[in-house]
Amino acid sequence: MKISARNQLKGTVKSIEMGAVNSEVTIELSGGERIASIITNQAVKSLDLKVGSTTYAIVKASNVMLAVD
């Protein structure tokens, strides 16, 4: 796989919460951190994602917003 995004985080699928249209997929990175992504149910099927699958979280963002109380 070649992709221009530099933030490629390899991990293992820990959970897939299917909704009516979208799914929340949580992956665990090698250091134990977890990251979640909302993708379509069709994407889950076409990527053949299952709990235990190895996958990459690819982060491409032009803005990062922070907030405090």
N, C-alpha and C positions, 0 to 999 in steps of 0.2 A: 504494500500500500504506500503510495506517495501522495502527500497532501501538503499544501503550503502553510497551513496553520502550525505554529510552533508549540502550542500548548496541547500536547497529546499525552493523556494520562491513561496508562494501561491498568486495567483492573478486572475484577471478577464480579459478575452479576450476583447480587445478594437477594434482590427481590424484584418482582414485577407485579405492580398493582394495576390490573386492567380496569378501564372505565368503559363508558359507552362508545367513545371515539378515540380517546387517548389513553396511554399507559404511563405510569411513573416507574421508571427503571432506576434502581439504586445499585451502584457498583462500589466495591471496596477496593481501594488502592493498596499498594504493597506495604505502606506504612500504617495501615489500619484506618485511614481517613475514608469517609464515604462521600460520594457525590451523587446527586439525583438528576435525572433528565426526564422531561415530559416529551414523549414522541407519540406518533400515531400508532394505533393498534396494527395497522398495515405494515408500518416500519418494523415493529417487533416481529411480525411474521416473516417479512422478507429478509430480515437479518438473522432469522432463526434463533432469536435470543431465548435463553432458558437460564434458570438459576444454576450457577456454576460455570456458565460460559465465560470465556475470556473476551473482553471487548475494550475499546478505547473511548474515553470521553475526550472530545476535541472541543476546545474552548476558543472561540474567535469572537472577540468583543472589542468594539471601539471605545466603549465607556464602561467604567466600573464605578458604581454609586455606593456610597457609604452613608449611614445615618446613625444618629444617637438620640437618646431621649433628652 
